[in-house]
């Protein structure tokens, strides 16, 4: 969890007012019972589609809107976007069975403050609502792992892109041929340059990339898509 500066409108001693949006009645009932059992949380509205979630949020102004993703009426992510735009003081917690990267990224883009998977323990649901209401962000362990992996892959992709941009067009051509297994003589013939020039380009790109083996150059070329690993 990470702290944010914006807090909840719920005052000290006042119950946290929650709106539930899920198109499965049994799921809503189960979530409502879990939250109501806490004693400090009050479910003020239950809806079964995204459009109703926006309408009821604007009408009731809950402290936290708990939204499923896959619902009729635009779904939870579109509802989150509309709520953030029209009622930015309302905190948003996504409660979903989905942990695919595209859903996690879209929830962040939509302005959600937390993301919890539906197989979470009842105590974690209460903790998530309380944390989000208090101005924190909350992600369940499975979601946090996915987010960390997404960030790692994004940073790795940026590193590869930045390294590739340091190479000249001719150096990229030489790199591609080297990764394809071509000899200096074969590269020279393919590009219409001398073997000595090929060696110069290869030495230069190795120095720029900090890679000093053919195997390393091949792995790099595969990562940045210059060559394919398909036969």
C-alpha positions, 0 to 999 in steps of 0.5 A: 500500500502507498500513502496519498494526500487525499483522504476520505470525507468520512468523519471520525466516528462516522461509518464509511459509506460504500456503494457496491456495483456487481451484476451478480446478486449473490456476490453483492449480498456476500460483500454487503454482509462482510462489510456490514459485519465490520460495524464501521462500514455502511453499504448505502447503495447496491447496483448491478451495472456500470451506468447505475453505479455512476448515477447512484454515486453522484446521487449518494456521494459514498466515501468508497465505490466498490466496482466489479469490472465486467458488468453491463452498462459500460462496466466498472472501468468506464464507471470508474472513469466517469466517477473520477471525472464527476465526483473526484472525492469518491474513492474507488476500489475494484473488486474483480476476478480478473488479474490480467495485465490489461485490466490492471493497467486500465484500472490505473488509467481509470483512476482506481485507488485499489484493486482486490481479487474476489477470492480475497479473505473477508478481512482483506476486503474490509482492510482494503475498503478502510485503506482506500477510504483513508487515502491509501492505495490498496492492491492484493498480493496477486495484483501487486505481483502482476503490477511489479512484473508489468513495471519490470517489463516496461523498464526493460523495454525502455532500456532496450529501446534506449540502447537500440537508439544509440546505434546508427542505421548501419550498425543496426544492419550489421547487428541483425546480420551478426545475430542471424549467424552471418560471418564478417565476409557474408555481411560485407557482401550483403551490405556492399561494404568491406570486411574491415568496415564490418569489423569497425561497425561491429566493434562500435556497436559492441562498445555502445551496447556493452556487449562483447560476445556474439551470443550476447548480441544475438540475445539483444537482437531477439529482445528488440525484435531485430531478428526472430527466434523462429527457424 
